Amino acid sequence: MRPIKIVGTGSYLPPKVLTNFDLEKLMDTSDEWITERTGIKERHIADPDTATSDLVVESTYKALENTGLELKDIDAMIVATASPDTIYPSTACWAQKKLKIPKIPVFDISAACSGFLYGLEIASSLVETGRYRNVLVCGAEIMSKIVNWSDRNTCVLFGDGAGSVIVSASEGDSGMLASYLGADGSLAELLYQPAGGTQMPASQETIDKKLHSVHMQGREIFKHAIRTMEDSAKRVLKEADLTIDDIALFIPHQANLRIVEATCERMCISMDKTYVVIHKYGNVPAASIPLTLDEANRTGRIKRGDNILFAGFGAGFTWGAMVLKW
């Protein structure tokens, strides 16, 4: 076991809520169509003046509230996001400026919906070395600014929000029991934002063709998502010498309720043991798991000594799973 613990969780959601009924007025869709295919009923949307780093700031304050720690106690900050403030500097740097944190190392991770798990793995390693005491890991997204609002197959899926955790050294029996991360770049075009980088620099043509927004192959993603979440979750359970019966709570990435249900069915884990928030928040890529974790923590679904199973997948194609003893 790697002796680390999550000493605080926090989350933030923009106040504006966009329901499926609101979307019916904007495009050719319906509440029934969206709910049946995704399980989503509503999502939170940031206002035009809000940046992803602003969500990082708010969720960080929430995570600090019940820890007894202050900003000066944070030794490093990792931000996972698919919707950064700028390509450079990192969203973490913008958040550091707003938080007025001293000159600690801060950086972004680009692993889409798997980003938080990647960040948690890095934070665990940093703390385990003894070089860092308290590492902040945040998943934050403003997807509403990078989706094509005329494409009903993608824009209805995503929401905005952020979730943060503070990882510290454990002096008790809590810790990371097992973890596994993976990626397959040959599947990169299943879900990506074509324009804006060096592969396809911004031009009038890329703007006209809406190539700066989300492009996805939903059916292929569905297939790979279920397989990779199931395989990676089973792998970490085996490594930790645990069974599903030993898991108190399963927190999967929430991209689509049907994906979550299919994964649970194949793993023989009940939905009663699975914390689901997709109906309220939609797919909030890198923020999905920490948002869910924070809600589960604050509503009393997690208690000391519980084994928590995480599993996720995302663009890249990336995936990962972890078992954490709370």
ZAGU-511001 format. One line per 10 residues: number of its first residue (from 1); for each residue x, y, z of N, C-alpha, C, O. Coordinates in pm, whole numbers. Each point is the difference from the previous one (the first is absolute). Example, Ala and Ser with C-alpha at 12.3 -4.5 7.8 and 13.67 -1.06 7.14 Angstrom:
2
1 = 1319/-569/780/-89/119/0/90/120/0/104/-2/66  -139/107/-138/82/119/6/-77/109/73/51/111/17;
% end
This chain:
326
1 = 84/-120/0/-84/120/0/87/125/0/99/8/73  -137/89/-155/70/128/0/-67/89/104/-118/30/-14  191/13/117/-60/68/115/-35/146/-25/72/91/40  -184/-70/-106/-49/137/-24/-146/6/41/-65/-103/17  14/222/0/-141/18/32/-50/128/-65/76/94/-23  -204/-92/-5/-65/122/-47/-57/69/122/-95/-49/61  154/162/-25/-40/68/124/-114/99/-20/-63/43/96  36/-8/-222/-109/94/-26/-50/-12/-142/78/-23/-93  -207/40/75/-61/2/-134/-82/127/-14/-53/53/98  42/-5/-220/-82/119/-26/-45/2/-144/62/-63/-86;
11 = -168/134/59/-50/12/-137/-70/133/-19/-40/66/96  27/-30/-221/-71/124/-33/-71/-17/-133/56/-53/-96  -181/100/92/-81/-3/-121/-51/139/-29/-52/66/90  64/-18/-213/-54/131/-34/-150/4/32/-68/-101/-13  16/216/54/-140/9/42/-102/-32/-110/-106/-56/29  137/90/-153/-99/-19/-107/-20/-147/-32/97/-74/-19  -224/32/15/-35/-137/-35/-73/-1/-134/-94/77/-20  139/-163/-71/-63/-15/-131/-66/-137/-5/68/-103/1  -200/101/-7/-73/-127/0/-22/-51/-141/22/72/-98  -66/-196/89/-36/-55/-131/-114/77/-62/-6/15/-122;
21 = -85/33/204/-113/79/-52/48/133/-57/-58/51/-96  164/5/155/60/122/-57/60/-30/-137/-11/81/-92  73/-197/79/62/-37/-127/-103/-24/-109/28/21/-118  -147/-65/157/-107/-20/-98/-32/129/-76/-42/-4/-115  64/117/182/-30/130/-61/112/47/-92/-18/92/-81  136/-156/93/117/44/-75/30/-85/-123/65/46/-93  -114/-171/93/36/-92/-108/-104/-111/-11/-92/-9/81  109/-73/-182/-93/-111/-23/37/-116/90/72/-92/-41  -122/96/164/24/-106/96/-114/-1/100/-91/83/-10  93/-175/104/-105/-7/101/56/-58/128/103/-68/-1;
31 = -170/95/109/41/-56/129/0/-152/-7/91/-64/53  -190/6/-116/-10/-144/-11/118/-59/-77/57/-101/41  -20/166/-153/110/-48/-85/131/3/76/76/-97/-4  -48/207/75/126/14/74/5/-96/118/101/-68/22  -210/62/54/-3/-85/119/16/-147/-35/74/-72/65  -144/28/-169/4/-141/-40/140/-41/-42/44/-111/31  28/198/-101/131/-34/-55/116/26/94/106/-60/-14  -126/150/111/114/41/83/-25/-5/150/95/-16/77  -220/29/-35/-29/9/143/13/141/54/-18/22/119  51/73/-205/21/138/42/-133/77/-3/-76/-9/-96;
41 = 50/85/204/-119/84/6/35/149/-3/-77/82/-50  193/-48/104/44/140/3/150/6/17/65/-100/29  -10/220/-49/142/23/16/21/145/39/-84/86/-28  198/-57/93/33/137/40/86/64/-109/85/-65/-61  -109/195/38/67/73/-107/63/127/56/-68/79/66  197/-60/-92/70/121/47/-41/121/-82/-38/-13/-116  45/130/178/-32/122/-74/119/41/-87/110/-52/18  -131/143/-114/105/34/-96/129/54/61/107/-15/-59  -115/76/177/118/61/61/78/-95/90/101/38/58  -148/-161/-47/65/-97/89/96/-89/-78/-34/-49/-108;
51 = 153/30/164/100/-88/-61/13/-127/84/-45/-5/114  105/-97/-172/18/-126/72/78/21/129/-30/-63/101  129/151/-103/79/26/122/-86/57/112/30/-22/117  -136/94/-150/-90/52/104/-69/-115/72/-22/7/121  -13/-113/-194/-62/-116/63/100/-74/88/-35/-52/106  161/47/-152/106/-59/82/11/72/134/8/-63/105  -9/194/-111/11/82/122/-112/-31/98/25/-24/118  -149/23/-168/-115/-23/89/1/-139/61/-28/-16/119  60/-85/-199/1/-136/54/117/-20/98/-10/-80/93  119/151/-115/113/-6/93/-38/54/136/31/-62/102;
61 = -99/176/-98/-45/56/127/-91/-99/73/8/-15/122  -96/-51/-198/-91/-98/61/77/-117/60/-34/-49/107  138/4/-177/79/-113/49/78/36/126/24/-86/85  14/212/-74/77/44/117/-88/18/123/49/-6/113  -179/29/-134/-91/38/108/4/-94/120/5/45/114  -7/-176/-139/-11/-94/112/129/-77/27/-3/-107/61  115/161/-105/127/-72/19/85/56/112/85/-70/54  -106/196/-19/89/64/94/125/53/-66/87/58/66  -77/-78/-198/114/51/-76/-31/136/-60/-116/39/-14  222/33/-20/-11/129/-67/74/-9/-133/74/-95/-26;
71 = -95/195/-57/66/2/-131/152/-12/13/65/-62/-84  -10/121/189/146/-4/17/52/-141/29/119/-26/-10  -212/-65/46/40/-137/29/7/-88/-125/51/-112/6  -101/162/-119/2/-77/-124/140/6/-61/55/108/-21  2/-226/-9/137/-7/-51/8/-13/-151/103/30/-60  -212/-74/-4/-4/-16/-145/-147/-4/-43/-87/-38/77  63/76/-202/-137/1/-51/-3/-60/-141/78/38/-87  -170/-132/68/-18/-66/-130/-143/25/-46/-95/-23/75  80/72/-197/-133/25/-57/-19/-88/-122/78/7/-96  -182/-88/99/-37/-82/-115/-115/69/-72/-102/31/61;
81 = 120/-8/-191/-105/68/-75/13/-27/-149/110/-16/-53  -225/12/-14/-4/-8/-146/-45/133/-59/-12/14/-122  -12/83/209/-46/132/-44/78/109/73/-57/74/80  187/-65/-108/87/92/73/-30/147/-31/-60/33/-103  103/53/194/-11/145/-24/73/37/-129/-55/70/-85  177/-118/74/86/27/-116/85/-125/-25/18/-82/90  35/69/-213/90/-112/-26/124/14/87/48/-99/56  4/220/-44/103/31/98/-14/146/38/-37/81/-85  64/-45/210/40/-90/108/-115/-92/42/-112/11/-50  143/-101/140/-99/-98/45/-113/66/78/15/109/55;
91 = -128/-178/-51/-112/45/83/43/4/146/-44/86/76  131/-179/-36/52/-1/137/73/129/33/-10/50/112  83/4/-209/71/127/24/-98/115/18/19/86/87  -124/-83/-170/-102/105/16/-69/-13/135/-26/101/66  -2/-224/-24/-63/-20/130/93/38/114/-43/57/100  171/-88/-116/99/37/102/4/152/19/8/49/113  -14/23/-223/-1/146/6/-122/50/78/11/89/84  -128/-148/-112/-124/46/65/-5/-40/147/-56/72/82  114/-188/-49/2/-46/138/110/67/82/-3/-2/123  100/62/-193/115/62/64/79/-101/82/48/30/110;
101 = -35/-151/-166/80/-103/65/148/32/-25/34/47/-109  54/-71/207/145/22/-21/54/-77/-119/-75/-73/-66  201/87/38/60/-52/-123/26/-151/6/115/-45/-4  -222/-29/13/8/-146/1/-14/-52/-143/-44/74/-87  81/-200/61/-20/-55/-135/-150/-21/-28/-73/-56/83  30/101/-199/-139/-20/-43/2/-37/-147/82/51/-76  -172/-141/34/-1/-40/-140/-133/-65/-35/-76/-42/88  49/35/-218/-121/-63/-52/28/-142/-47/114/-36/-31  -220/-44/26/3/-132/-61/-106/-4/-108/-114/40/22  152/-88/-140/-95/-12/-111/-26/-148/-27/66/-60/-85;
111 = -161/3/158/-40/-139/-23/-152/-9/-5/-59/-105/25  -3/220/-57/-146/9/-14/-70/-56/124/35/37/112  -133/-125/-132/-81/-48/112/77/-86/98/-44/-19/113  158/-34/-154/86/-78/89/96/88/78/75/-49/85  -76/178/-111/101/91/54/10/1/150/110/6/56  -225/-12/13/5/4/146/72/-123/56/78/12/94  -105/-129/-151/67/-122/48/150/7/-27/80/-42/82  -43/96/-198/142/20/-29/62/94/104/110/-24/50  -182/131/-18/49/97/98/12/-60/139/95/29/73  -192/-111/-36/2/-64/131/119/-95/12/61/-11/107;
121 = -29/-59/-215/115/-89/-1/130/79/18/88/-41/76  -76/153/-146/120/83/12/11/59/141/107/-1/60  -219/51/-8/0/59/134/40/-104/105/78/30/91  -130/-150/-105/35/-108/93/150/-27/-2/62/-19/105  -4/17/-225/144/-25/-13/82/114/61/102/-25/65  -146/149/-85/72/115/56/-1/-3/153/102/26/64  -217/-59/-8/-11/-6/146/79/-117/55/63/10/105  -67/-121/-176/68/-122/45/151/20/12/64/-62/84  -7/147/-168/144/24/4/42/77/125/116/-3/40  -212/72/23/31/83/115/42/141/-36/19/83/88;
131 = -5/-56/-217/39/134/-43/-115/100/11/22/121/14  -144/-171/-20/-118/87/5/-96/-52/107/-22/-120/12  -35/211/65/-90/-38/109/-146/1/-44/-74/-95/26  32/202/-94/-140/18/-38/-9/42/-146/46/108/-37  -105/-194/-45/-10/27/-143/-148/17/-37/-82/-88/27  51/198/-89/-136/28/-46/-18/-57/-141/80/28/-90  -186/-107/71/-33/-53/-132/-141/47/-34/-94/-23/75  81/87/-189/-130/54/-40/-33/-44/-142/86/2/-88  -210/-41/67/-53/-20/-135/-101/110/-27/-93/20/79  110/52/-187/-86/116/-27/-28/12/-148/88/-21/-83;
141 = -211/57/50/-39/11/-141/-104/110/-23/-89/22/81  105/46/-194/-109/82/-55/-19/-47/-144/47/62/-95  -117/-171/83/-24/-61/-131/-98/81/-84/-1/-11/-122  -83/91/187/-101/77/-72/61/96/-100/-68/45/-92  197/-12/110/66/94/-91/71/-69/-116/51/67/-90  -47/-200/92/70/-69/-110/-86/-109/-65/51/-86/-71  -181/90/96/-89/-91/-73/-69/76/-112/-10/123/4  -36/-195/-104/-74/57/-112/-148/-6/37/-60/-107/3  2/221/26/-137/5/49/-103/-27/-110/-120/4/26  166/-31/-146/-93/-43/-106/7/-150/-23/-72/-54/-83;
151 = 159/-15/158/13/-145/-12/-65/-65/122/61/-7/107  -182/-41/-122/-75/-53/113/59/-130/54/-29/-40/113  112/-26/-192/59/-126/44/112/19/102/34/-92/73  22/212/-69/109/25/94/-33/106/105/32/-17/117  -96/126/-158/-17/113/94/-88/-35/119/14/60/106  -106/-156/-122/-90/-34/111/72/-80/108/-53/-17/110  172/-33/-139/68/-92/90/76/69/112/12/-55/110  41/173/-137/103/56/86/-50/110/93/-97/71/-30  167/-59/145/-29/106/96/129/61/51/109/-44/-37  -121/145/121/113/72/56/7/-23/151/-102/-19/66;
161 = 223/20/-12/16/-15/145/142/-38/35/85/-17/-88  -59/5/218/134/-36/47/-9/-76/131/-92/21/80  188/-110/-59/13/-71/125/146/-7/40/87/-19/-84  -60/35/214/138/0/49/16/-93/119/-94/-21/77  214/-34/-63/36/-77/119/140/42/44/79/51/-80  -52/-71/207/134/25/54/56/-134/47/-57/-66/86  170/29/-144/65/-128/30/116/25/96/87/83/-26  -87/-158/136/104/15/102/52/-138/39/-56/-103/-38  164/101/115/55/-125/49/-93/-59/106/-58/74/80  44/-204/-79/-87/-69/96/81/-47/120/110/-53/-15;
171 = -166/74/132/63/-51/122/-81/-115/58/34/-53/105  -141/15/-175/-84/-110/46/-2/-112/-100/101/-32/-62  -220/-28/44/-10/-114/-90/-65/35/-133/-39/-89/-75  25/218/45/-53/40/-130/112/0/-102/118/10/35  -154/-22/-162/101/2/-104/-52/-50/-132/-114/-46/-11  199/54/-91/-35/-51/-132/39/-147/-6/117/-35/10  -217/-50/-27/23/-144/-1/49/-50/-135/78/-95/-7  -124/158/-100/43/-40/-135/-40/108/-98/-98/71/21  175/-59/-129/-35/96/-105/51/-50/-134/96/-76/-9  -163/121/-95/38/-40/-135/-44/109/-96/-115/46/5;
181 = 205/-4/-93/-29/99/-103/41/-57/-135/93/-79/-10  -165/121/-95/36/-45/-134/-45/97/-106/-77/93/27  125/-113/-149/-38/85/-113/28/-73/-131/85/-88/-8  -160/127/-94/19/-55/-135/-21/114/-99/-112/31/-39  225/31/-2/-6/114/-90/-54/-31/-138/-35/92/-74  28/-220/38/-55/-34/-132/-149/29/-8/-58/1/-109  -4/23/225/-144/30/4/-26/149/22/-111/38/38  211/45/-63/-10/143/30/-118/68/-70/-61/91/57  29/-134/-178/-104/71/-75/-142/-39/40/-97/49/-58  84/-137/156/-134/-33/49/-64/120/70/-122/18/-5;
191 = 205/62/70/-50/116/74/110/104/6/102/-19/68  -122/130/-138/105/101/-1/-53/135/-46/-112/13/-49  197/88/68/-27/136/-45/101/26/-112/116/29/28  -158/-39/-154/95/-3/-112/91/121/-13/120/-14/-23  -175/134/38/78/120/-32/45/75/125/-55/-18/109  156/101/-128/48/86/106/142/-29/42/63/82/67  -10/-200/-104/138/-35/32/87/5/-124/-40/56/-102  160/-113/110/92/5/-113/-40/-94/-113/43/18/-114  -126/-117/145/-46/-91/-104/-95/70/-97/1/-28/-120  -83/118/174/-94/76/-80/-17/139/61/-94/25/76;
201 = 186/65/-108/-5/135/59/-130/72/-34/-65/-29/-101  28/122/186/-123/76/-20/5/78/-131/102/60/-34  -212/-62/-38/-14/76/-124/-148/31/-19/-85/-50/74  55/132/-172/-140/29/-27/-75/-127/-38/-117/-17/35  185/-72/-107/-63/-125/-40/-33/-89/120/-109/-58/6  203/46/89/-27/-85/117/-113/57/85/-76/-75/62  67/207/-59/-109/63/75/-134/-25/-70/-98/-36/64  96/56/-195/-124/-19/-75/-50/-145/8/-121/-24/3  214/-71/2/-39/-141/5/-19/-51/143/-22/-119/23  31/211/73/-20/-34/142/94/-112/46/-42/-92/71;
211 = 168/102/-113/98/-103/36/67/25/134/89/-75/41  -131/181/27/53/28/133/-93/-53/109/14/35/117  -107/-119/-156/-94/-58/95/18/-151/8/80/-58/-73  -156/-5/161/10/-143/25/-49/-81/-120/-109/25/-52  190/-122/9/-40/-96/-104/14/-140/58/104/-34/56  -207/-46/-70/6/-132/62/-74/-105/-82/-94/30/-73  140/-154/89/-66/-116/-60/-64/-79/114/62/-88/60  -186/122/-31/-66/-49/119/-8/-151/14/24/-53/108  -57/-18/-216/-16/-145/9/131/-70/33/3/-93/81  105/139/-144/130/-61/27/46/30/143/56/-87/67;
221 = -81/210/-22/37/36/137/-74/-86/100/59/-46/98  -188/24/-122/-82/-81/88/63/-138/20/10/-49/113  31/-12/-222/58/-134/5/131/-2/76/20/-84/88  70/176/-121/130/3/65/-11/42/146/76/-48/85  -171/136/-54/-15/49/137/-36/-114/95/61/-14/106  -159/-66/-144/-43/-110/85/114/-101/20/27/-44/112  39/10/-222/107/-100/9/115/48/87/49/-75/85  -5/199/-106/117/48/74/-33/23/148/85/-26/86  -206/74/-56/-35/18/142/-9/-133/71/49/-15/112  -111/-83/-178/-11/-132/61/138/-63/19/31/-49/109;
231 = 51/50/-213/131/-64/7/89/65/105/65/-69/79  -61/204/-77/89/68/94/-49/-15/144/81/-13/91  -214/13/-70/-54/-18/135/32/-140/52/40/-17/115  -58/-84/-200/30/-137/41/150/-17/28/39/-75/89  42/145/-165/145/-9/18/42/53/137/81/-63/68  -135/179/-27/41/56/130/-59/-80/116/62/-10/106  -180/-46/-125/-56/-85/105/88/-122/23/25/-39/114  22/-20/-222/88/-116/10/131/38/67/51/-72/87  5/187/-129/127/45/58/-14/27/149/93/-26/77  -209/78/-35/-23/31/141/-47/-122/79/-20/8/121;
241 = 2/-121/-191/-50/-123/62/-137/23/64/-25/-40/114  -63/105/-189/-135/30/45/-101/-55/-100/34/-32/-114  -159/21/158/-110/-32/-88/-100/114/3/14/94/79  -113/-102/-164/-104/103/-1/-67/12/136/-41/109/40  30/-220/32/-63/2/132/77/85/100/-57/46/99  186/-26/-124/83/80/91/-12/151/-28/50/81/77  -116/-45/-186/-11/141/-41/-124/62/63/-111/-51/-14  131/163/83/-112/71/62/-71/91/-99/-121/19/7  198/38/-100/-59/94/-95/80/0/-130/123/2/2  -194/-4/-113/59/9/-134/-29/137/-57/-116/41/-10;
251 = 222/32/-28/-16/133/-60/60/-5/-140/121/12/-16  -206/-30/-86/49/-4/-138/-4/140/-63/-70/89/48  145/-73/-156/-18/120/-81/-142/-2/-56/-49/-104/-44  -16/220/47/-140/8/-37/-14/73/-134/-18/122/-5  26/-200/-103/-17/56/-134/-137/-32/-55/-57/78/-78  4/-192/118/-127/-48/-54/-52/-106/98/74/-91/37  -199/103/4/-54/-94/98/1/-142/-53/19/-94/77  -40/77/-205/-1/-136/-57/138/-64/8/12/-121/20  94/201/-33/136/-52/15/23/-44/144/55/-107/25  -99/189/69/15/-34/142/-76/-129/32/54/-90/65;
261 = -178/81/-110/-82/-118/28/58/-126/-63/2/-106/63  46/118/-186/58/-116/-68/128/-46/69/25/-120/12  56/216/32/123/-35/72/-32/-71/130/62/-101/34  -159/153/40/-39/-61/127/-53/-142/-22/28/-91/78  -106/74/-183/-56/-132/-29/111/-102/-29/-4/-113/49  103/155/-129/108/-91/-36/92/-28/118/65/-105/4  -58/198/91/85/-19/118/-75/-63/116/58/-31/104  -190/13/-121/-85/-55/106/3/88/125/3/-51/112  -4/182/-132/-9/94/111/-135/70/-8/-38/48/-107  -32/-41/217/-136/55/-2/3/152/-16/96/66/39;
271 = -202/-13/-96/-12/145/-13/-15/66/138/27/119/14  -70/-195/85/-10/53/136/137/37/56/12/88/85  90/-157/-134/137/28/43/69/102/-90/116/35/22  -188/13/-122/58/91/-100/-58/139/17/-122/19/-3  210/79/20/-48/137/20/-16/68/-136/96/12/-75  -217/32/45/-33/55/-131/-51/144/15/-90/28/78  151/63/-156/-43/140/1/-23/54/-141/-28/118/-18  41/-206/-83/-5/49/-138/-131/69/-34/-2/90/-83  -108/-132/148/-129/63/-28/-1/148/36/-75/77/-59  159/-38/156/4/139/47/108/84/-67/-16/121/-16;
281 = 126/-185/-24/117/76/-44/42/-27/-143/78/77/-56  -127/-185/-7/48/-36/-131/142/-52/7/50/-33/108  16/26/-223/139/-42/-7/90/122/22/6/89/-85  62/-85/198/92/110/31/141/-61/2/55/-23/107  2/-3/-224/114/-90/-19/94/-25/117/-20/-95/76  123/178/-60/97/-25/107/-57/29/138/57/-43/100  -167/116/-93/-62/33/128/-100/-105/46/-46/3/114  12/-96/-202/-107/-96/30/25/-79/128/-86/-1/88  201/-64/-77/27/-84/117/17/83/128/-59/-35/101  138/145/-101/12/76/125/-130/67/43/-25/13/120;
291 = -58/31/-215/-132/54/35/-84/-106/72/-62/27/102  62/-148/-158/-77/-109/57/54/-40/135/-76/-24/94  209/17/-83/63/-34/127/-36/101/109/-31/-38/112  36/166/-145/-32/102/98/-144/-12/48/-27/11/120  -65/-34/-212/-140/-14/42/-19/-123/86/-71/4/101  134/-115/-139/-11/-122/80/59/20/140/-54/-50/99  163/123/-93/65/27/128/-87/88/89/-16/-28/119  -40/132/-176/-78/96/78/-139/-51/38/-61/51/94  12/-150/-165/-131/-57/34/11/-123/89/-100/-64/29  222/31/14/17/-109/94/4/-138/-61/-11/-99/73;
301 = 27/89/-205/5/-131/-64/137/-67/17/16/-118/-30  82/193/79/133/-55/21/37/14/147/-20/106/60  73/-212/-2/48/7/138/141/-57/9/46/-72/-89  20/104/196/139/-43/19/10/-152/-12/-79/-73/59  178/28/-134/22/-142/-18/-66/-59/-123/27/-115/-36  -115/192/-29/-68/-48/-121/100/-16/-115/93/80/-15  -114/-183/-65/75/-17/-124/-79/63/-114/-112/-41/-29  170/141/-35/-66/71/-109/66/-39/-132/122/4/-13  -204/-43/-83/48/-36/-133/-31/111/-98/-115/44/-11  216/3/-61/-15/100/-105/32/-64/-134/89/-85/-10;
311 = -162/125/-94/34/-44/-136/-42/108/-98/-105/63/17  186/-42/-119/-33/105/-97/63/-27/-135/86/-87/-15  -130/163/-83/51/-7/-137/-14/138/-61/-77/83/49  150/-59/-156/-11/131/-64/72/5/-133/57/-98/-47  -62/217/-13/65/22/-129/147/-35/11/63/22/103  -11/-76/-213/141/-32/0/39/-123/-81/91/11/-82  -153/-124/100/-100/-36/98/71/-34/132/99/-73/-2  -147/125/115/65/-24/128/-95/-71/95/-122/2/-20  178/-65/122/-83/-65/99/79/-21/129/122/17/2  -194/-53/103/68/-28/126/-96/-48/105/-122/14/-14;
321 = 176/-71/121/-80/-46/113/88/3/126/123/-11/-8  -187/26/122/70/3/128/-88/-58/108/-123/6/-8  187/-62/110/-70/-37/123/68/77/113/121/-10/20  -202/87/53/51/83/109/-68/-39/130/-123/-8/6  200/-17/97/-56/-25/133/-14/135/69/99/68/24  -221/-30/7/-30/135/51/48/17/144/-16/108/58;
% end
